[in-house]
Structure formats: C-alpha cells, structure tokens
Amino acid sequence: MTAITLFGLLFLLLVAGVPIAVALGLSTSVVILFFTNEPTLLIAQKLFISLDKFALMAIPLFVLMGNFLSQGGAAQRIIRFARALVGHLPGGLPMSAIFACVIFAAVSGSSPATVAAIGSIMMGAIKEDGYSPAFSVGSIVSSGSLGIIMPPSIILIVYGVTVDQSIGKLFMAGVLPAFFLGGLLMLVTYIAARRGGHKRQPMASWKEIWGSFKDASWGLFVIVIVIGGIYGGIFTPTEAAAVSAVYAFFATKFIYRDLSWKMIPQVIKTSAATAAMIMFIIANAMIFAHLLTTEQMPQDLANWIISLNLNMYMFLILLNLLLLLAGNFMEPSSLIMILAPLIFPIAVQLGVDPIHLGVIITVNMEIGMLTPPVGLNLFVASGISGLTLQETIRASMPWFFALLAGLAIITYIPWISLMIPNMIYG
Amino acid sequence: MQRLDWTINAFSSTVMTVCMTVATVTAFMNVVLRYVFGMSVPWAGVLTAYLFIWSALFGAAYGFKIGMHIGVTVVIQNLPAKLAKWMLTINLIIMVVFLSVLTWWGMQFIHFSINLQQIDIDLRIPFWTIYLCVPISMGIAVYQLLRKLYLVLTIPTSRFSYDTVMKESA
C-alpha cells in the first residue's frame, strides 16, 4: 500500500509537470506523514544532511570547471588538435569532430556542453567540406553523449553517492568504455564516408600536430589532473575537482585570455544555478531513497525478482530495456536517483559488479540523450544546426545504432569497464 | 513591492554566487595546504561542504524564479493553452502548500537544534545557524512560487505558455 501510494503519487506529479525535485520530496513527505511514525522534522533535516557529503561537492566544482573551459578557446584548440591527428582519414572532418568530442567530454564533464561547444564550430565546417547536414549533426549529437561516461562525469558521481560506491573507481571504469564507444562511432563514420566517396584532407605535418597539441595542452591538462590525479591515487575526486576548477579559471583567464573580468561573476552564477538544480534533486531524492530503505521496498522487489528465477543475463537485458525506455522521459541524474536504489540490490544479488552496473546504467542514459522527448543533445544540436528535431533524429540514426551495439557489448563484457579499476584498486 | 522583489532576488542570487566562489577557493586552498605544505586544516572541508549546501539551497530557491528546475513537461507543453493554464495553477498551488509546510518543518528543525545546543567542533559555531539555510531558502521558494501563481492567474490565455510564466530571465 505504501509503495503504491508513493510511486503512484510520484508518477502523477511527474506527468503533471511538477519539477522532479519537488515531486520526489512531496510524494515522500505525504507517505512519511500518513503511513509511518517518522517525525516530519526529519524531512527538513534530511534536506540538509543528505547534501552534507564531501563526495557530492565534486559536482558544483566540475560544473564550474566545465563552464570556464567552455567559454570559447579551449574547444577551438582541441578541434585543431583533433583535425591534425585524424583529419586526413576518410570522413576526416566528422571523425575529428568525434575525436574532439571524446576529448572535450573529459574537459567539460557534460554532454550538452560538448555538443554545444564542438557542434557550434564543427557543424559548419563539416557541411562546407561537402558532407550532408545529416552527417555533421548525427556524428556530433551521438559523440557528444560520451560526455556523461567519460570522467569527470556528474552522472557517475550521482550514481556513486546514491548507492554508496567509490567515485574514483567509477571514474576509472568510465574511461575505457568511453574510448570504446568513441571508436565505434568513428568506425561508423569511416564506413559511411568511404561509401559516400568524400574527398580527403591532406595529412597534417608533424609540426602542425605538435603545434596544435602544444596550443591545446593548457586545456588538456585538466585531463591529467582529473584522470591522472585519481589514477595515481594523488587526489580524491572532490580534490581533483577543486584543483581543476581553479586551474580551468587560470587557463581560461590568463593563458587563453578568453575571459574578461566582467564575465567571471556571470560564469560563476550560471554554474551555481546549474549545480543548485542538481543538488536540490539529490537532496529530495535522498529523502525518497531513505523512505524506500526504511520501508524495505528494494528488498521486497529484489526477493520478487529473484523468485522469478531470472539469471544475470536475462536480468541485464530487462534492465537495459527498462533504462532505455525510462531514459526517453527523464533526465539522467534524476532517473538514476530514483531507479538505482531499486535496481542495485537485485543486481548485486544476481552477481553483477556494482561498478560495472554504474557503467551500464550510464551508457543507457547516454543513449537516452539521443531519443525524444527528453533527448537533451537533440535539442541542443537542432538549435545549433537549424535542422528540425525530426531531421536531427533521423540524422543520428546510424550512430545511434552503433551506440546500441556498444551498449550490448559493454553490458556483457564486464572486463571493458572493470579492467582499469581492478588494475588500480586490485 | 517591486523593491521587495528586487531585494529577495538579489539576496538569493548573491548568496548562491558568493558561497560558490568562497567554497571553491576554500576547497582549492585546502588541497594546496595539504599537499604542498603538509598542513591539515580540519575546518576547511566542513566549511566547503556547508558553503556549497548554502549555495545549492539558495540557488534552488532562485531557480524557481528562472524556471531552472527540470521536470517532465511534455504533457503540459502540448495541452491547449486553457487546459495547460489550469494544470499549471493546480501544480503551483500544490507546490506552494508543500514548500510552505517544508519551511515550517525547517523552522521546527531549527527550534529543535537550538534546544540541543550542539556546536560544530571545527567551526565553533552552533549548528542551528548552519541549518538556517533550510527554512530561509524554502521560504524564498514559496515567495517565488506565489509570484508565479499570481502571474498565471493574471496572464490572458492568448499570451499564456508554460515557458513565459515559468522562465524569467535572470
């Protein structure tokens, strides 16, 4: 009865268009008030206490880092470097765009920001080079989605905090899948471009490769701080975030000189607002998760699923289907906060590695960003390119299917996700 | 009334931005002190967390003004204007009631903390002063939502859309 009221109310509020954070807090409060003996004061207290975790502080810091580096110059320099490296291959320009997206994902930590930054520069260039607009839009929309699996990833932090797993491990687990998916997307581009018979770009000289690398390296250095710092056991993710946020400010302000003093408060304000939006959902989702646990709903659900005698592989298929479907309607971090506490105990009982589960969920969310009605990347891309939403969706189809294939492979070969974390953490 | 509105908006966005800035600098300084100078500053971590929470809660309140809180708006965005207006009105009333109750619970929570007389060991200030952000920010959220409610009730249906009411520029 409690479960039906809770989920029924939540569903109703969500469909009515009440913001996710409020819908979570409200439905939980109603259930606590009428079905349990817990003091209501606890809800106000939880609003504060559930945010009081050092790991969570990485979120505002990474948002700030990404916003500083998205102020212009870094994206352009990364693109130049990517073009110098892979621009001469068939499909060179869209390939460089994908490569630039993979790198920029590691620098910005956000999918829509990646699509916006790389897309606004590359879409025009790809079109000028004789590719169809579909080609340029499709490749960038799909590769921009790598932003949420490549560390630093806010989605992985949210997952780690929700189910109490090491964020350092999760970040390391995201690296190889991100490159693997990036490689798949480039492969599709390569094949499509060869078939289309597009003209090829001349190969860049070593001097150009080195020069573009040197120029981009100030931006690329945050990758060293974040991935290197965590990999080497020097920083916790939050410490890495603090260092890279301040570093991003210095690089953008004093080295690239893309930031006037007047713009700085605006960048901080925008970042604070974005972070606040995520943190407010987290605060409310934690109250929701707390109720789920005290009412033992995840256990009940787990017992029921186990009684169906599903094996791990069947479960993973169902999980992927559920997440792909749900990902069509809700933004990734909120979806993870609602579903992860329910899925986690079942998956662990069936023998799925908790870190691998985080990667599977995140890749599903990534694909969800390419599907309507809540595909954030689609909106950003159609905004930049001027294509309609339908055209943008059709354009991204080949890459979308490549990502689906990648998801299947990542789901059933845990090694791809677990190789690096196992190497570091043993 | 306009002055009050300006003051509330300026207050919440300033708290949000300043806390974000100070927290970032504190977190960074803490890393530098620890790794470069080998000093451990126990209060820095606590202060960082509290500042980010203040930034987040006041930001959340301010977010109701600029319509930043995401939701599943497919349905309400595609309803005929008249129906959407009704639905938004009901949504806003529900939200105002809930957040008012939450503000009240927040005040009870403060009252409870004052009675406990607990003090944060690292920062040497009473806990209730840190918790003050809960009722204040939620109170501001109620104000912002009441404004939206007024807006949706006074706007002519011909000019109504979900975004014009919910999203005001900063």
Contacts between the chains, C-beta under 8 A, distances in Angstrom:
chain1	res1	chain2	res2	distance
A	13	B	94	7.7
A	14	B	71	6.9
A	14	B	72	4.9
A	15	B	72	6.5
A	15	B	75	5.7
A	16	B	75	7.3
A	16	B	76	7.0
A	16	B	87	6.2
A	16	B	90	7.5
A	16	B	91	5.7
A	17	B	71	5.4
A	17	B	72	6.5
A	17	B	73	4.8
A	17	B	75	6.2
A	17	B	76	3.8
A	17	B	77	7.9
A	17	B	87	6.9
A	17	B	88	7.4
A	17	B	91	6.1
A	17	B	162	7.5
A	18	B	71	6.0
A	18	B	91	5.2
A	18	B	94	6.9
A	18	B	95	6.5
A	19	B	69	3.6
A	19	B	70	6.5
A	19	B	71	4.2
A	19	B	95	7.9
A	20	B	69	7.4
A	20	B	70	6.1
A	20	B	71	5.4
A	20	B	72	7.4
A	21	B	60	7.3
A	21	B	69	5.8
A	22	B	69	7.1
A	22	B	95	5.5
A	22	B	98	6.6
A	22	B	99	7.5
A	23	B	71	7.1
A	25	B	98	7.1
A	25	B	102	7.1
A	26	B	94	7.2
A	26	B	95	7.8
A	26	B	98	4.6
A	29	B	98	6.8
A	29	B	101	7.4
A	29	B	102	7.5
A	40	B	105	5.3
A	40	B	108	7.7
A	41	B	105	5.9
A	41	B	108	5.1
A	41	B	109	5.2
A	41	B	112	6.0
A	43	B	102	7.0
A	43	B	105	5.7
A	44	B	102	6.4
A	44	B	105	4.0
A	44	B	106	4.3
A	44	B	108	7.0
A	44	B	109	4.2
A	44	B	134	5.4
A	44	B	135	7.5
A	45	B	109	5.3
A	45	B	131	7.9
A	47	B	57	7.6
A	47	B	102	7.5
A	47	B	106	7.6
A	47	B	134	5.6
A	48	B	53	6.4
A	48	B	57	7.9
A	48	B	130	8.0
A	48	B	131	5.8
A	48	B	133	7.3
A	48	B	134	5.4
A	51	B	49	7.9
A	51	B	52	7.6
A	51	B	53	4.7
A	51	B	56	6.3
A	52	B	49	5.6
A	52	B	50	7.7
A	52	B	53	6.5
A	53	B	49	7.5
A	54	B	45	6.2
A	54	B	48	7.9
A	54	B	49	6.2
A	56	B	52	7.7
A	57	B	23	7.5
A	57	B	27	6.7
A	57	B	48	5.9
A	57	B	49	5.9
A	57	B	52	5.2
A	60	B	20	6.3
A	60	B	23	7.3
A	60	B	24	7.7
A	60	B	52	5.5
A	60	B	55	6.9
A	60	B	56	7.4
A	61	B	24	6.3
A	61	B	27	6.6
A	64	B	20	7.3
A	64	B	24	6.2
A	234	B	35	7.7
A	235	B	31	7.4
A	238	B	27	7.2
A	239	B	27	7.7
A	239	B	31	4.9
A	241	B	27	7.8
A	242	B	24	6.7
A	242	B	27	3.7
A	242	B	28	4.7
A	242	B	30	7.4
A	242	B	31	5.5
A	243	B	28	6.4
A	243	B	31	5.7
A	245	B	24	5.6
A	245	B	28	7.2
A	246	B	24	6.8
A	246	B	25	7.6
A	246	B	28	4.4
A	265	B	17	6.4
A	268	B	17	5.4
A	268	B	20	5.7
A	268	B	21	5.7
A	269	B	13	6.5
A	269	B	16	7.2
A	269	B	17	4.7
A	269	B	170	7.5
A	271	B	20	6.8
A	272	B	16	4.7
A	272	B	17	5.4
A	272	B	19	7.7
A	272	B	20	4.0
A	272	B	55	5.4
A	272	B	59	5.2
A	273	B	16	6.9
A	273	B	59	5.4
A	273	B	62	6.8
A	273	B	63	6.2
A	273	B	66	7.1
A	273	B	68	5.8
A	273	B	170	8.0
A	274	B	68	7.7
A	275	B	20	7.2
A	275	B	52	7.8
A	275	B	55	7.2
A	275	B	56	6.5
A	275	B	59	6.9
A	276	B	16	6.4
A	276	B	55	6.6
A	276	B	56	4.7
A	276	B	57	7.5
A	276	B	58	7.5
A	276	B	59	2.5
A	276	B	60	4.9
A	276	B	62	7.4
A	276	B	63	5.8
A	276	B	68	7.7
A	277	B	59	7.4
A	277	B	60	7.1
A	277	B	63	5.5
A	277	B	68	5.0
A	277	B	69	6.0
A	277	B	70	6.9
A	279	B	52	7.6
A	279	B	53	7.7
A	279	B	56	3.6
A	279	B	59	7.7
A	279	B	60	7.3
A	280	B	56	6.4
A	280	B	57	7.4
A	280	B	59	7.7
A	280	B	60	3.7
A	280	B	63	7.1
A	280	B	69	7.0
A	283	B	56	7.5
A	283	B	57	8.0
A	329	B	72	5.8
A	329	B	74	7.5
A	330	B	72	6.3
A	331	B	70	5.5
A	334	B	70	7.4
A	373	B	74	4.7
A	374	B	72	7.4
A	374	B	74	7.7
